[in-house]
Amino acid sequence: MAPPVLEVSHLAKSYGGFRAVNDLSFAIAPGEVFGFLGANGAGKTTTLRMILGLMPSDAGVVRLFGEPWSRPLLRRIGYLPEERGLYRRMRAAEAVAFFARLKGLDGRTARRRAVDLLERLGLGDVVDRRVENLSRGMAQKVQLAAAIAHGPDLLILDEPFSGLDPLNQQLIEGIFRGEAAAGRAIVFSTHTMQQAERLCRRVLILRDGAKAFEGTVEEARGLLPRRVRLEAPADLSFLAALPGVSALEAPGDGRRGWEAVLASGTEAGALLAACVERGVIPTRFDSSEPTLHEVFVAVAGAAGQDLPSDEAA
C-alpha cells in the first residue's frame, strides 16, 4: 500500500496568546481529493503555509510522500496561494512556463505544457497576452495552470474557485477530477460547500484552529438528523408518537407544512406509511439528507477571530 502523500501530526502554531492551529493531525492518500474547510480565521491558510515551509510551526511533524519534510520534496508539490501573484508584464504562457521551470522542467517542455494547459482551461487565444491585460478570472486560471504545469504529485490549492463564474468553476472541477484520476492528490480549501460535496470523498472541518470533524462526506451528513417535510389537508400531529421521530414541528413561524426530525437509523418511509394507514395522503413529502453546507454551519460554528497576522482563511 502506497504511503500517504501528506501526513501531518500534532501541528501547532500560536501568535502571542492566540492559538491559530491546535494539535492538528491528518493524512492524505494518493489520488485523493480532500476538502480542507473552515470559517475565516479557522487556521486553514496557516496550516497550508506550515506544510509548505512558508512559516515555521511551534510543534508537530510534516511528512511528504512517506519521507520527513525536506525542501527538495517541494518540487513534487503544486501550490496555489490565496493571495494571487503573477508577474503582470509576463505573457500568460510565459508566466506558466516560468513557474514550471522553477520546479525543474526544461524550457521547451515547460512552454509546451503551459500552452496545453491554457488551452484546456479555455485560454488558448490569450497564451501570448500579458497578464495585466487579462480579466480576474483569466488570471486565476493562469495561476492554476502554473501550479499544475510541472506535473506535481500533490496539489495544495487555497480557495481555487475564488473569482470564477459557475461555468469556469465547472471547468476547474473537471481538471481536478482528471488530476486525481492520474493519481495526484489534491488538498483544497473552499467556502463553497457544494464544490466540496461534489469533489471530495473526505473532508476536514477546522474550528478555532482545531479539528472539529474529519471523515467522508457521508459521515459528515450523518452528524445531523434527517428531516422530513410534509404537507397534507389534515392534522399530522399523530406522527409525533411514532418510534424514531425525535421532534415534530407544526406549521407556523414561516413553515408551510409539518417538519419531522428523525432519530439516526429511522427510515423516512415509516412516516409515509403511517399517513396512508390513517387515510391521509400528503400533498408534499420531502425527505432529504442534510447538506454539507448545513453540517459545516453546525460544526464550524461562528466565524473565527481575526488573526494578528496576514491569515485570511
N, C-alpha and C positions, 0 to 999 in steps of 0.2 A: 504494500500500500504506500502510495506517494506521501511524503511528509507535507504538512501544511506549508503553503507558500508564505504565510504570515502567521506568526504566533506572538501574542502579546501577553505578558504575565505580570500582574500586580503593578501596572504602570500608575505613576502618581506625579502630580505637578501642583505646586502652590505658588500664589503670588502674595507675598506677605502672609496675612492670616486667611486669605481666601483659597479654598481647596478647589482648583479648577478641574482636576482629574483625580479620582479617588479609587485606588486599588482596582484598576480595570484590567480584565483578562478576557481574551477571546482568540479564536484561531479560524483561519480561512483556508479552504481546500482548493486545489487546482480546478479551474473551470467553474468556480462558484461565483454567482453574483450576490453580493452581500450588502444589505441596506444598513447604513450607519446613521441612525436617526436620533433627533433630539431637538428640543426647543433652542431658540437663540441663547447663547451663553452656556449651553449644557456641557461643553467641553469637546465637541467634535473636531473642530479645526486644531485645537491644541493637541489632541491625540494624534491626528494625522501628521502634524509637524514633528512631533516627537518620534514617530515611526520613521520618518524620513531623515531624522538627524538635523532638522532645521532649528530645533530648540532642544535644550537638554532636559531630561527628566530628573525628578528628585529621587525616584525609586522605580524599580521594575526592569524587566528584560524584554527586548525585542529580538526575535529570531526571524530570519528571512530564508526561505527555501531550505529549511532544515538546518541552517547554519547560524552561528552567532552573528549579530549585526556587524556589517563592515561596509565601508564606503564603496568598494568595488561592486558589491551586490546591488547597489542603487542603479546600476546600468540596466538591470533587468526589470526596473520599475518605470512606469509612465505616470506622471503626476500632473493633474490639472488643479491649480490652486484656486481658491475662491476669489482672490484678488487677481484679475486677469492682467497679463503683462506681455505684450508683444512689441517688438521694435517697429514703431509706426511707419517708418520710411522704407522698411523692407517690403518686398512684394510677397504675396501670400505663399506661393510655393517656396520661395527663398526662405521665408520665416520657418516653415515646417522643416525644410531640409537642414536649416541651421541647427535646430534642436536635435534632429536625428544624428547629425554629425557629432554633436557633443556627446551623444550616447555611444559613439563608436562606429557608425556607418561611414563607408566611403562616400565621396561626393556624388558619384554617379548613381549609386543605389539610393542615397538619401533623396536626390531630386526625383527619381522615378517613383519612389514610394510616396513622396509628397504630392505629386501630380495625381497618382492613382487614388489616394485618399481624398483629395479635394474633389475629384470627380464623383466619388462615391457619396460625398457629402453634398452634392448638388452645386459645387463651386467651380466646375470645370471652366466656366467662362471668365473667372476672375483670378486665375492662377498667377497672372503677371500684374495684377492690380496692387497698388500699395495698400498696406493695412490701414493707413489713415483715411483711405477713401472707401473703406468697407462699412457696411451697416454693423450695428452692435451684434446682431445675430450671426452675420457672416464671420465677424472677427472671433466670436465664440466658437464657431465650428473650426476655424483655422487653428485656434489654440488646442481644441480637442484633437485635431489631426496631428499636431506637434507632440501630444502626449502619447500617441499610438504609433507613430511612423517607424520607430526603431524596433517594433515587434516585441514589446515587453511581456514578461510572464505574469506581471501583476500591475493592474491599473488602480491608482488611487485618485478618485475624482471628487472634488469638493464642490457641490452644487453644480453639476454639469449641465442641468437643464435651465439654469437661470438665464432669463432674457430671450428664450427661444419660444416661438409660436407653436401651437399644437402640431402642425404638420412637421416642423423640424424636430420637435420632441419625439414624434413617432419615428422619424428617420434615425435619430440617435439611438432610440431603443433598439432598432434593428441592427445597428452597428454593434451595440453591446451584446446582443444575442449571438451575433457572428463571432465576436471575440471570445465569448465564453465557450461556444461550440468548438473553437480551435484550442481549447484547453487553458485559456488565460483567465485568471481570477480577477474580479472587479469588486472594489470596495467603493461605494459612492454614498455621499450624504445628499439628502434632499428634504425639502419641506413639503413636497407633493406626495402624499401617501399613495395615491393611485399608481404612480410610477413604481414605487417600491413593491406594491401589491402585484403589479404585472410582471416585474422583472426578477424579483428575489424569491428564493426558496426560504432563506433565513434572514432575519433582521436582528439588530441590536438597538435597543432604545436607551439612551442616556437620560438621566435626570440629576441635575446638580453635580455633574462630574462622575457619577457612579452608574453602574449597570442597573437599570430598572427591569429590563427584560432581555433575554436572548433566546431565540428559538425559531421555529418555522412560522411562516405566515399563518398556517392553520392553527398552530398552538397559540399564537397571539390572539386570533379571533376567539379562541376558547376561553380567554380570560374574562370575557364579558358574557352575560346571559343572552340567550336568543330572545328576541321579542316578536310577537305575532300581533298584527293589527287586523282588526275585524270591524266590519260594518254589517248591520242587519236590522230589519224592521221589527226588532223585538229586544227585550231586556236580556242581556247576556251575563248578568251578574252570577249566574249559576256556575260559570266557568271558574270562579274563584275557589270552588270546593274541589276541583279536580286535582288528583295527585300530580305533582310536578309543576303546578302553577304557583310560582313564588309570590306573585302580586298581580292584581288586575286593576287597571285604571279605566274609569268610566269616561264617556265623552264629556268634554268641557275643557276649560283652560286652553283653548286653541286646538284640542283634539276633536276630529270629526267623528271618530269611532272609538271602539274599545281597544285597549292595548294590554296584552298579557305578557308577563315576564316568566320565562320558563327556567326551571332548575336544570342543571347540567344533566345530559342524557335523556331529557324528555323530548319526545317527538311531537312536532307541531301538529301532525295529523290527528293526534288524540283530541285536540280541541275541535277540529272539524267534525270528527266522528261524534263527539258529544252534542254538537249543534244539530246534526242530522237526526240523532236519536230523539232530540226534543222537538223535532219537526221544524227547526229553524234553518233556513238556507241563507248563509251570509252573502251579501252582495259584494263584499270585499274580504279577501283572505290573503294577507301578505305576510309570508314568513321569510325572513332574510337573516343571513349571518351578520354579525357585527362587521363593519368595515375596518380596515387597518387604520383609517383616519379616526374612527371612534375609539379604537384601542389606544392609539397614540395620545389622544386628548386625555383619556383616563389615566394612562400610565405615566406620561411625561409631565402632567400637571401644568402649572403656570409656567410661563417663560422664565428662564433663569435670570440671575442678576447680571448686570453689565460687568464685564471683567476689567480689571485695571491693566489692560494690555490692548493689543490690536485684535483680539479674538472677536469674531463677528458671528460665528455659528458653532 
